[in-house]
Amino acid sequence: MTRRTDWAEYADGSAGTSDGAYGAAAAPYETAPYETAPFAGAARDEGEACHGDGGARRTGGRGRGVSGGGRGRRRGRAEPSVEDGGATSSSRAEKGEPPRDPVEQARAVCLRLLTGTPRTRAQLADALRKREIPDEAAEEVLSRFEEVGLINDSAFADAWVESRHHGRGLARRALARELRTKGVDATLIDAAVSRLDSEQEEETARELVARKLRATRGLDRDKRLRRLAGMLARKGYPEGMALRVVRQALEEEGEDTDFLGDEGP
């Protein structure tokens, strides 16, 4: 009697949790899914433009450290950095200084978060809210950063799909789910995942199964099926495609796959 596979029992895991070469290859892309040099460079330029006298102050501090011994260097390290937002509110209040401009605070936060790691606009907006930056100041800075290219959700989505598909073997469904959690607009997500066609997805699924197949040898047929199909399900592959790929792989090893029946496309 033909037994169909219950796909729900395989698809309850999270995407990208499998082991093997794909997991290891994905490590460099977890935090920097696309080329960051232009973005990091622009962030440094923006930071220097906003705090152009910082270099002179730091240079002067080093000069004093040479002539005055280690005490000057220790004082230099104790001073609050630009990235941390300068002096704290309490120290400013104690010195009678006015509160720092919210726009300046928002700019400093965004520059720090963007250094070395691309972020979506939604991720930066969330970070500013957590720091209680006023909405008007946050909107001004975020819009400006989009204008100069420091924030580019479309490029982020394209690069995320490219790196996570080739690095972790994720299918379109799983990629779209990840991008939604990062606040990328649905239109941009659709455009990014549409770059992967069904043929490319199936080819990647075959590679994943081939890598996992050896580790399942010696197990009974049903357990091999669950391992292989479950791995593809967690990575977002459609039921029909996954079972077809698994069936063909098992047949090549001499397994009887008639029990799978006709699973369709």
C-alpha positions as CSV (number, residue, x, y, z in Angstrom):
1,M,0.0,0.0,0.0
2,T,1.4,3.4,-1.0
3,R,2.2,5.7,2.0
4,R,2.4,9.4,1.4
5,T,4.9,11.3,3.5
6,D,3.4,13.8,6.0
7,W,5.4,16.9,5.2
8,A,4.3,18.7,8.4
9,E,6.4,16.3,10.5
10,Y,9.6,17.5,8.6
11,A,8.9,21.2,8.2
12,D,8.7,22.3,11.9
13,G,12.4,23.2,12.3
14,S,14.0,26.5,11.7
15,A,15.7,27.3,8.4
16,G,19.4,26.9,8.2
17,T,19.9,24.5,11.1
18,S,21.5,21.7,9.2
19,D,25.1,20.7,9.4
20,G,27.7,20.1,6.8
21,A,29.7,22.2,4.3
22,Y,26.9,24.6,3.7
23,G,26.7,25.6,7.3
24,A,30.4,26.2,7.5
25,A,30.5,28.2,4.3
26,A,27.8,30.5,5.6
27,A,29.7,31.8,8.5
28,P,31.2,34.9,6.8
29,Y,27.8,36.0,5.6
30,E,25.9,35.9,8.9
31,T,26.8,39.5,9.7
32,A,28.0,40.9,6.4
33,P,25.9,39.6,3.5
34,Y,27.3,41.9,0.9
35,E,30.4,43.9,0.1
36,T,30.8,46.4,2.9
37,A,33.8,48.4,1.8
38,P,31.8,51.3,0.1
39,F,29.4,51.4,3.0
40,A,32.0,51.3,5.7
41,G,34.1,53.9,3.9
42,A,31.1,56.1,3.5
43,A,30.3,55.7,7.2
44,R,33.8,56.8,8.1
45,D,33.6,59.8,5.8
46,E,30.2,60.7,7.3
47,G,31.6,60.4,10.8
48,E,34.7,62.5,9.9
49,A,32.5,65.2,8.4
50,C,30.4,65.3,11.6
51,H,33.3,65.2,14.0
52,G,36.1,66.6,11.9
53,D,38.1,68.1,14.8
54,G,38.2,64.8,16.6
55,G,41.4,63.7,14.8
56,A,43.2,66.9,15.8
57,R,42.2,66.4,19.4
58,R,43.3,62.8,19.4
59,T,46.6,63.8,17.8
60,G,47.2,66.5,20.4
61,G,46.4,63.9,23.1
62,R,49.1,61.6,21.7
63,G,51.6,64.5,21.7
64,R,50.9,65.3,25.3
65,G,51.2,61.6,26.1
66,V,54.8,61.6,24.7
67,S,55.9,64.6,26.7
68,G,53.9,64.0,29.8
69,G,54.4,60.2,30.3
70,G,51.7,57.6,30.7
71,R,49.3,59.9,32.6
72,G,48.3,61.7,29.4
73,R,47.5,58.4,27.6
74,R,45.4,57.2,30.5
75,R,43.4,60.3,30.5
76,G,42.9,59.9,26.7
77,R,41.4,56.4,27.1
78,A,39.1,57.5,29.9
79,E,37.4,60.1,27.7
80,P,34.0,59.0,26.2
81,S,34.2,58.2,22.5
82,V,32.2,59.8,19.7
83,E,30.7,56.4,18.9
84,D,29.4,56.0,22.4
85,G,27.6,59.4,22.0
86,G,30.2,61.6,23.8
87,A,29.7,62.6,27.4
88,T,26.8,61.0,29.3
89,S,23.7,62.9,30.2
90,S,24.6,62.9,33.9
91,S,28.1,64.3,33.2
92,R,26.7,67.0,30.9
93,A,24.1,67.9,33.6
94,E,26.9,68.1,36.2
95,K,28.9,70.5,34.0
96,G,25.8,72.6,33.2
97,E,26.0,71.7,29.4
98,P,22.9,71.5,27.3
99,P,21.6,68.1,26.2
100,R,23.1,66.7,23.0
101,D,21.3,67.3,19.8
102,P,19.0,64.3,19.0
103,V,20.0,64.4,15.3
104,E,23.7,64.2,16.3
105,Q,22.9,61.3,18.6
106,A,21.0,59.4,15.9
107,R,23.8,60.0,13.4
108,A,26.4,58.6,15.7
109,V,24.3,55.5,16.5
110,C,23.7,54.7,12.9
111,L,27.3,55.2,11.9
112,R,28.5,52.9,14.6
113,L,25.9,50.2,13.7
114,L,26.7,50.4,10.0
115,T,30.5,50.2,10.4
116,G,31.4,46.8,8.9
117,T,27.9,45.4,8.8
118,P,25.0,46.5,6.5
119,R,21.7,47.1,8.2
120,T,18.2,47.6,6.9
121,R,16.3,50.8,7.6
122,A,13.9,49.0,9.9
123,Q,16.9,47.6,12.0
124,L,18.4,51.0,12.4
125,A,15.0,52.6,13.2
126,D,14.4,49.9,15.9
127,A,17.9,50.7,17.4
128,L,17.1,54.4,17.6
129,R,13.7,53.7,19.3
130,K,15.5,51.6,21.9
131,R,17.8,54.6,22.6
132,E,14.8,56.9,22.9
133,I,15.8,59.1,19.9
134,P,12.8,61.3,19.0
135,D,11.0,60.1,15.9
136,E,11.5,63.3,14.0
137,A,15.3,63.2,14.5
138,A,15.4,59.5,13.6
139,E,13.4,60.0,10.4
140,E,15.7,62.9,9.3
141,V,18.9,60.8,9.8
142,L,17.5,57.6,8.2
143,S,16.2,59.5,5.2
144,R,19.6,61.2,4.8
145,F,21.5,57.9,5.0
146,E,19.2,56.5,2.3
147,E,20.0,59.4,0.1
148,V,23.7,58.9,0.3
149,G,23.5,55.1,0.0
150,L,24.4,54.1,3.5
151,I,21.1,52.4,3.8
152,N,20.0,50.3,0.8
153,D,17.3,47.7,1.6
154,S,17.2,46.5,-2.1
155,A,20.9,45.8,-2.2
156,F,20.7,44.2,1.3
157,A,17.9,41.8,0.1
158,D,19.7,40.9,-3.1
159,A,22.9,40.1,-1.3
160,W,21.2,38.3,1.5
161,V,19.5,35.9,-1.0
162,E,22.7,35.3,-2.9
163,S,24.8,34.6,0.2
164,R,22.3,32.6,2.2
165,H,21.3,30.5,-0.8
166,H,24.9,29.6,-1.8
167,G,26.2,29.6,1.8
168,R,23.4,27.7,3.6
169,G,21.4,26.3,0.7
170,L,18.2,28.0,1.8
171,A,15.2,28.0,-0.6
172,R,13.1,31.0,-1.5
173,R,10.5,30.4,1.2
174,A,13.1,30.4,4.0
175,L,14.9,33.4,2.5
176,A,11.7,35.5,2.3
177,R,10.9,34.6,5.9
178,E,14.4,35.8,7.1
179,L,14.1,39.1,5.2
180,R,10.7,39.7,6.7
181,T,12.2,39.4,10.2
182,K,14.7,42.1,9.2
183,G,11.9,44.5,8.2
184,V,12.5,44.5,4.4
185,D,9.6,45.6,2.3
186,A,7.5,42.8,0.7
187,T,8.1,44.2,-2.8
188,L,11.9,44.2,-2.3
189,I,11.7,40.7,-0.9
190,D,9.7,39.4,-3.9
191,A,12.2,41.0,-6.3
192,A,15.2,39.5,-4.5
193,V,13.9,35.9,-4.1
194,S,12.6,35.9,-7.7
195,R,16.3,35.9,-8.8
196,L,16.3,32.2,-7.8
197,D,14.3,30.0,-10.2
198,S,13.0,26.5,-9.6
199,E,15.9,24.9,-11.5
200,Q,18.5,26.6,-9.4
201,E,16.6,25.6,-6.2
202,E,16.4,22.0,-7.3
203,E,20.1,21.9,-8.2
204,T,21.0,23.2,-4.7
205,A,18.6,20.7,-3.1
206,R,20.4,17.8,-4.9
207,E,23.7,19.1,-3.7
208,L,22.4,19.2,-0.1
209,V,21.0,15.7,-0.3
210,A,24.2,14.3,-1.9
211,R,26.3,15.8,1.0
212,K,23.9,14.4,3.6
213,L,23.4,11.0,1.9
214,R,26.6,9.4,3.1
215,A,25.8,10.1,6.7
216,T,22.5,8.2,6.4
217,R,24.0,5.0,5.0
218,G,23.3,2.0,7.3
219,L,20.0,3.4,8.5
220,D,16.7,1.9,7.5
221,R,14.9,3.3,4.5
222,D,12.2,5.2,6.4
223,K,14.8,6.8,8.7
224,R,16.9,7.9,5.8
225,L,13.8,9.4,4.2
226,R,13.0,11.4,7.4
227,R,16.5,12.7,7.7
228,L,16.9,13.8,4.2
229,A,13.4,15.2,3.7
230,G,13.4,16.9,7.0
231,M,16.7,18.7,6.2
232,L,15.2,20.1,3.0
233,A,11.9,21.0,4.7
234,R,13.8,23.1,7.3
235,K,15.6,24.9,4.5
236,G,12.3,25.9,2.9
237,Y,12.0,23.6,-0.1
238,P,8.6,22.7,-1.4
239,E,7.3,19.2,-0.5
240,G,7.0,17.9,-4.0
241,M,10.5,19.0,-5.0
242,A,12.1,17.7,-1.8
243,L,10.6,14.3,-2.0
244,R,11.4,14.0,-5.7
245,V,15.0,14.8,-5.0
246,V,15.2,12.4,-2.1
247,R,13.6,9.6,-4.0
248,Q,16.0,9.9,-6.9
249,A,19.0,10.0,-4.6
250,L,17.8,6.8,-2.8
251,E,17.0,5.1,-6.1
252,E,20.6,5.7,-7.2
253,E,21.8,3.8,-4.2
254,G,19.5,0.9,-4.9
255,E,16.8,1.7,-2.4
256,D,13.2,0.7,-3.1
257,T,11.2,4.0,-3.3
258,D,7.8,2.6,-4.6
259,F,6.4,3.3,-1.1
260,L,6.7,7.0,-1.9
261,G,4.1,6.8,-4.7
262,D,3.7,9.6,-7.2
263,E,4.4,12.8,-5.2
264,G,3.9,15.2,-8.1
265,P,6.1,18.1,-9.1
